[in-house]
Amino acid sequence: MRNYKKESLRLHGKLKGKLEISSKIKLKNKNDLSLVYTPGVAEVSRVIGKNKKLTKKYTIKQNTIAIVTDGSAILGLGNLGPEAALPVMEGKAILFKEFANVDAFPICLDTQDTEEIIKTVKYLAPVFGGINLEDISAPRCFEIEQRLKKELDIPVFHDDQHGTAVVILAGLINALKLRGSNKVNVKIAMNGAGAAGTAVAGLLLKYGFKNIIICDSGGIISNQRTGLTPAKKELAKITNKDNIVGNLSNAIKKTDVFIGVSAPNLLTEKMIKSMNPKPIIFAMANPNPEIMPDKAKRAGAFIIATGRSDFPNQVNNVLAFPGIFRGALDKNVRDINDKMLIRAAEALAGYTSKLSVNNILPSPLDKNVSNIIAKVI
């Protein structure tokens, strides 16, 4: 078995970073220099100075995304800071380019102050056609996204929230189709009420799911819980309609679907056996899921999805965010809203070929996926 940890360290050490700036123009003579820089470029500046909207026509702004992070929630590693976030954001930029020909650049901020992040992104916005927020911890990420969406005239998208929600919804649409179930009737137990969990629950409810119960580290989120954050108070209003209390073991009984966006090894075989027949398990914790697929299968799981590429049914955000931004840039979309995200999930589900219990989503390496998504944004 390959040791990806050691191999990745060697690769990054050899490359000294995964990105470089490349010019679209070859400077062969003085005329070339006069066109791309002085004196010719002055006319471009004059034109833009009269009409800022022309920035997209004449500069990189029309195809460039800022990947903004503060390093407070890096993958499953936690708060490691902006320097540790940089290799992840470099990788994200490669995915943007490889799958949707979007030029993206890592912006790793040395502050975790909400107001400072908002202010800094607003200062940087003139360069970019969109903002992709990444690996910023909850609940700060909610306010940062909401404020920037209101105060900027370019699309702002938090991939940890909405990219995750789109791919999970797409996979769930196909899983329920194979199970022969209806979104209105199924019961869903979720574990994790951070950025991803909050967005997933919100999008599923908007799509038409009716019965969702959510747990966090303190147990089931309900109206009876005290000390809830504002975001979790809102979740309590729209989920857990029977006002069940207790822990995950209580929440998951007689449910049809489990969605985990939490931590490793929190779901047991006993819990799966307490679910309704043919349970669907989405264990998304990375790199180690809430339960390993072999254990889930042994407990009777009908369909199992994880975030890992070494198991079937990988739920990977690369299926969503490149195409979403490709469509937003091409169509000058200012606000990426829930209707667009639902259309993206439906398009992704519909594009999946040869549907089976081990194939509920397209391959993350399928480069046509971004075109499918872009068309519905």
N, C-alpha and C positions, 0 to 999 in steps of 0.2 A: 504494500500500500504506500502511495506517495506521501512524503512528508511536506505538505503544502506550507507549513510554517517556516521551515528551514529554506525551502526553495524560494519562497516569497522574499525572505530577507536577502538572499543572494541576488535575486533579480533586481530588487530596489537598490541594493548597494552598488550593483554594476551600472544601472541606468542613471543613478543620481536624480531620481524623479521621473515620472512617466509622461510629462508634457513638455512641449517646446512651442515657441512662436514661429510660425512659418509665413513668409511673405507671398502674396498672390502675384507680385510683380517682380520681374528681374531688372535690376538696374544695370543696363548695358552701356549707357552713354549719358551725356549731360541733359539731353532732352527728357530722358526718363526721369532723371533727378528733378528736373524743373516741373514735371507733371505731378509727381507724388509728393514733392515738398515745395520749397519756395522757388519761383514766385507763384506757380499755378495753384497750389493748395489754398492760397489766400482767398481766391475767388469762391472756393467751396465754403470757407469759413464765413465770408460775407453773406452768401446765400442762406446758410443755416442761421446766421445772426438775425436775419430778417424773418425767418420762419423756422422755428425749432422743430416742427413736424418733419422737416426735410432731413433731419439727422438720420432717420431710418433709410432714406433713399441713398445717402452719400457716405455712410459710415458703417462700421461693424455692428452698430446698435441693432440693425434689422435681423441679426442672426446670433446674438450673443446673450448668454444667460450667466448670471452670477450665482454660484453655489455658495450660499452663506451659512456659516456655522459658528458656534462659540465653543464647540468641543465638549459640551456638557452631557451629551448622551450618545457616545460613539458606539455604533453597532450594539453589541451586548456587553460592552466593556465599561460603560459608565462615563463619568466625568474625568476625562484625561487631558482636557485643555486643547487649545487651538493647534499647537504643534503636532500633537498626536492625531488630530483630525485631518491634517493635510494629506497624508497618503490615501485616506478614504475619499476625500473630495477630488483628488487627482483621478482616482479610479472612476468616480462618478462622471467626471468631465469626459473621460475616454468613452464611457457608455453613451453619453449624449452624442458624441461625434460619430461613433461607430454605427449606432442604430438609427439616428435621425439627422445626421449631418448638421447638428447644432453645435456651435462653438460655445463652450462653457468654461468658466474659470473659477478656481477655488478662492473664496474670500473667507479666511479663518480669522475671526476677530478675537483680540485679547481683552475681552470684557464679557461678563455674563449679566450685565445690568440691562434690564429691558429697555429703558429709555435710551441708553447709549447705543444699543444695537439698532433700534428704530431710527435714531438720528443718523447713524453712520450709513445705514443702507440707503436712506433718502439722499445723503450727500453723494453716494456712488451711483445712484440710479441713472443719471444722464448717459452713462456709458452703455447701459444694458437694455435689452429688449424684454427681459423678464427676470424675476427673482425666484430661485429655488432654495427654500429654507431646508436645512438638513441637520439632523443630529443636535437639535436644541431641546432641552428637557421641558417636560410639562411641569406646572401649568403655564410657564412663561411663553412657551411657543404659541399658545392660543392667542394671547394678547398681541404678540409681535406680528403674527399673521394678520389678525383682524385689523390692526392699526395700519399696517402697510398696504393692505388691500384698499382701505379707505383713502389713504393719503398719497398713493402713487398712481400714475396713469399707465402703468404697465402691469401685466399679470404677476401675481404673487402666489406661489404654490408650495405648500409644506409636504414634501414627498413622504415623510415618515407617517403623516396622517393620511393624506388623500390618495397617494399612489398605492399604499398598502390596502386601503379600503376598496379601490377599484379592482385590484387583482383578486382579493378575497371574494368580493361580490361575484366576479366573473366565474371563479372556481365553484362557488356555491350554487350559482345558477345551473351549471352543468352537473354538479353532484346530485342536486335534487331531481334533475331530469332523469338521471340514471336510477335513482331510488324510487322514482314515481311519486314524488311528494310535492305539495303545494306550499308556496312561501307564506301564505296566510295561516296555515294550520301548524307548521312546524314550530317546535320550541327550541330556542337557542340558549346555551349557556356559554358565557364568555369569561375568560380570566385575563385581567389586565385592563386598567382604566386610565392609562397614560395617553400620550398623543395618538398612537395608533388605535388603541381600543376605543377611545372616544369617537374618533372619526369613523371607524368601522361600524360602530353601533348607529351613529347618525345616518350613514348612507344606507344601511340595511333597512332602517325604519322608513326612510324616504322612498326606498324601492318597494315597500309594501309588507315587509315582515312585521308581525304583530306582537310576538311574544319573545322578548329577550330579557335575560337576567345576567347581571354583570357582577363579577367579584374583583376585588383588589386585595392587597396584602392584609387588609383588615376584615375581610369577609365579604358577604353579599352587600351590595350597595342598595339601600332601601331608605324610605322616608323616616324610618325609625333610628337610623344611624346618626350620631352626633359627630361634630368635628369634620364634616365633609368640606372639601374645597368647593368654591363656586361651580367649577366645571362638573364635579361629581354630584352636587345638588341638582344640577340640570339633568344629569343622567338618571337620578332617582325619580325625577318627574316623568320621564318618558319611557322608562324600562321597569321591569319587575312589577307588573300590574297586579299580581297577587300579594305583593308586599312580603315576600318570603325573607326570612332572616337565617343567619348561620354562616357556614363556610362553603367552599366549593363542593364538598360532598353533598350538602343539602341542595345546592343550586342545580346540580347536574342530574339529579334523579328524574327519570321519566322525560328527559329531553331527547331531541333528535340530532342535534348538532352541537359540537364543542368547538369553540374558536379560542385559541390561546395566543395572546400577544404579551407574554409575561416573562416567565423564567423557567429554567430546566427542571424536569422531573417532578412537576407539581400534579400531574394527572396520573392516577393509578389505574391498574387493570380492574380493580374492584369498582372504581367510579364508572368506567366504561360499561361494565356489566350491569350497572344500575340504570343505564340509559334505555330508551326504547329500542326495539329490534332494528338492525341495520344502521347503527349510528355512524355519523359522518364526523371525522376528527380532523380539524385544522390546527396542528401544533406548530406555531410559528416562531417560538423562541429560537434565537440564533446565538451561537452555532449549535447548541444542544436543545432540542425541542422539549416541550412539556412532557412528552412520552415518546420513546423511540418506536418507530413503525412496527417492528417485530412484536413488541409487547402489545401495542394497540390492536394488531391483527389477531394475536392470540386471545385477546379479550373479546373479540367479536366485531371489531370495526369493519364497516362496509367499504368506506373510502377513507384514506389517510393522506393528508397533504402536510408538507413541511416547507421551511424556507431553504432547505438544502438541495444541492444539485446532485448528490449521490443517492437520492431516493426518488421514486416516481412522484409526480404531482408537485413540482417545485413552484411555490408561490413567490415570485421574484418581481420586485418593483420595476425592473427594467422592461417588463411587459407593458408598463403604463406611462412612466414619466417622459421618455423620449418623444413618443407620439403625441402626448398631450401638449408639450411645449412646441413641437413642430407645427401642430395645428394652430396653436395660439399665436405663434410668430407669423405664420403665413396669412392668417386672417385678421391680424390686428385685434385679437381678443384682449380686452382689458381685464375682464373678470372671469376666471375659470370657476363655473358654478356647479351645483350638484346635478343639474339636468345634464350638463356635459359629461360629468363623471359617470352617471348612470348609462348614458349612451356609449361611453367608452367601455364600460364593463360588459354591456350587452354585445358590443361589436367584438370584444375579445372572446367572450363565450361563444359567439356564433362562428368565429373563425377557427375554433378548435376542431380539428379533423379526427376521424376515427375515435370517437368518444368511447371511453371505457373507464373502469374503476381505477386504472393506473394512468389514465391520460385525460385529465379534466381541463387542462390548459395547454396552449401552444408552448413550444420550446422557447425558453428565454433567448436562444441564439437565432431564432427566426427573425430576420431583419425586415420582413414585410409587415410585421405586427405594427410597427410605428406608423406605417402608411394607413393601415386599417383604422388605427386610433385617430390619427390626424384628421381624417375625413369627417369625423363626427364632432370635432371640437369647433 
